[in-house]
Amino acid sequence: MSKWNESKVEQESVRRHLCSEQCLQINIFTYIFFTAKDHKKLTFMYLANDVIQNSKKKGPEFGKEFGNVLKKAFENMAVPESDEKTRKSIERILEIWEERSVYEPKLIKEFRRGLGM
């Protein structure tokens, strides 16, 4: 029983460390994304897509936390200056997330709504 408790404590410690690291990564992304020029934001969405999909293999927690930031990011990209190519690229990311069940359909719908689609 003692070994189980030690193992449980270690797992909790590792989980807390990973969560704090993930939160830091999300905060950094948020800061960089919202301070970037509009023409750079698509690049950051590609980066977010890559990070989210690769982290999904390790568990859903990071993607869920990132999802909380993405709605505002998509709303931020819904500027009239967004060209058709950018909108199509963002739509493709959302389609991939749907196909691969990265996010729930309801949340993807909110992302689209934020974009004005």
C-alpha positions as CSV (number, residue, x, y, z in Angstrom):
1,M,0.0,0.0,0.0
2,S,2.9,2.4,0.8
3,K,4.4,1.9,-2.6
4,W,1.1,2.7,-4.3
5,N,0.8,6.0,-2.3
6,E,4.4,7.0,-3.3
7,S,3.6,6.2,-6.9
8,K,0.4,8.2,-6.7
9,V,2.2,11.2,-5.2
10,E,4.9,11.0,-7.9
11,Q,2.2,10.9,-10.6
12,E,0.4,13.9,-9.1
13,S,3.7,15.8,-9.0
14,V,4.5,15.0,-12.6
15,R,0.9,15.9,-13.7
16,R,1.1,19.3,-11.9
17,H,4.5,20.0,-13.5
18,L,3.1,19.2,-17.0
19,C,0.0,21.3,-16.4
20,S,2.1,24.3,-15.4
21,E,4.3,23.8,-18.4
22,Q,1.3,23.5,-20.7
23,C,-0.3,26.6,-19.2
24,L,3.0,28.5,-19.7
25,Q,3.0,27.4,-23.4
26,I,-0.6,28.5,-23.9
27,N,0.2,31.8,-22.2
28,I,3.2,32.4,-24.5
29,F,1.2,31.5,-27.6
30,T,-1.6,33.8,-26.5
31,Y,0.7,36.7,-26.0
32,I,2.6,36.2,-29.2
33,F,-0.5,35.6,-31.3
34,F,-2.4,38.7,-30.0
35,T,0.6,41.0,-30.4
36,A,1.5,39.7,-33.9
37,K,0.7,41.5,-37.1
38,D,-2.4,40.2,-38.9
39,H,-0.4,38.7,-41.8
40,K,1.5,36.5,-39.3
41,K,-1.5,35.1,-37.4
42,L,-2.1,32.3,-39.9
43,T,1.4,31.0,-39.3
44,F,0.7,30.9,-35.5
45,M,-2.6,29.0,-36.2
46,Y,-0.5,26.4,-38.1
47,L,1.8,26.2,-35.2
48,A,-1.1,25.8,-32.8
49,N,-2.6,23.1,-35.0
50,D,0.7,21.2,-35.0
51,V,1.2,21.5,-31.2
52,I,-2.4,20.5,-30.4
53,Q,-2.4,17.5,-32.7
54,N,0.9,16.2,-31.5
55,S,0.0,16.7,-27.8
56,K,-3.3,14.8,-28.4
57,K,-1.2,11.6,-28.5
58,K,-0.2,12.2,-24.9
59,G,-3.7,13.0,-23.7
60,P,-6.5,15.4,-24.2
61,E,-5.7,17.9,-21.4
62,F,-3.5,20.2,-23.4
63,G,-5.9,20.5,-26.3
64,K,-8.8,21.2,-24.0
65,E,-6.8,24.0,-22.3
66,F,-5.8,25.4,-25.7
67,G,-9.4,25.3,-26.9
68,N,-10.2,28.0,-24.3
69,V,-7.9,30.4,-26.0
70,L,-8.7,29.5,-29.6
71,K,-12.2,31.0,-29.7
72,K,-10.7,34.4,-29.0
73,A,-7.9,33.8,-31.5
74,F,-10.4,33.0,-34.2
75,E,-12.5,36.1,-33.4
76,N,-9.3,38.1,-33.6
77,M,-8.8,36.8,-37.1
78,A,-12.2,37.7,-38.3
79,V,-11.1,41.1,-39.6
80,P,-12.3,42.4,-42.9
81,E,-8.7,42.5,-44.2
82,S,-8.5,38.7,-44.0
83,D,-8.1,37.5,-47.6
84,E,-9.9,34.5,-49.1
85,K,-6.7,32.4,-49.0
86,T,-6.4,32.9,-45.2
87,R,-10.0,32.1,-44.6
88,K,-9.7,28.9,-46.7
89,S,-6.6,27.9,-44.8
90,I,-8.3,28.4,-41.5
91,E,-11.4,26.5,-42.7
92,R,-9.1,23.6,-43.7
93,I,-7.6,23.5,-40.1
94,L,-11.1,23.3,-38.7
95,E,-12.1,20.6,-41.2
96,I,-9.0,18.6,-40.1
97,W,-10.0,19.0,-36.5
98,E,-13.5,17.8,-37.3
99,E,-12.2,14.7,-39.2
100,R,-9.7,13.8,-36.5
101,S,-12.0,14.6,-33.6
102,V,-9.5,17.0,-32.2
103,Y,-12.4,19.1,-30.8
104,E,-16.0,18.5,-30.2
105,P,-18.3,19.6,-33.2
106,K,-20.0,22.1,-30.9
107,L,-16.6,23.9,-30.1
108,I,-15.6,23.9,-33.8
109,K,-18.9,25.5,-34.6
110,E,-18.1,28.2,-32.0
111,F,-14.7,28.7,-33.7
112,R,-16.4,29.2,-37.0
113,R,-18.9,31.6,-35.5
114,G,-16.0,33.5,-34.1
115,L,-14.5,33.8,-37.6
116,G,-17.8,34.9,-39.0
117,M,-18.3,31.8,-41.1
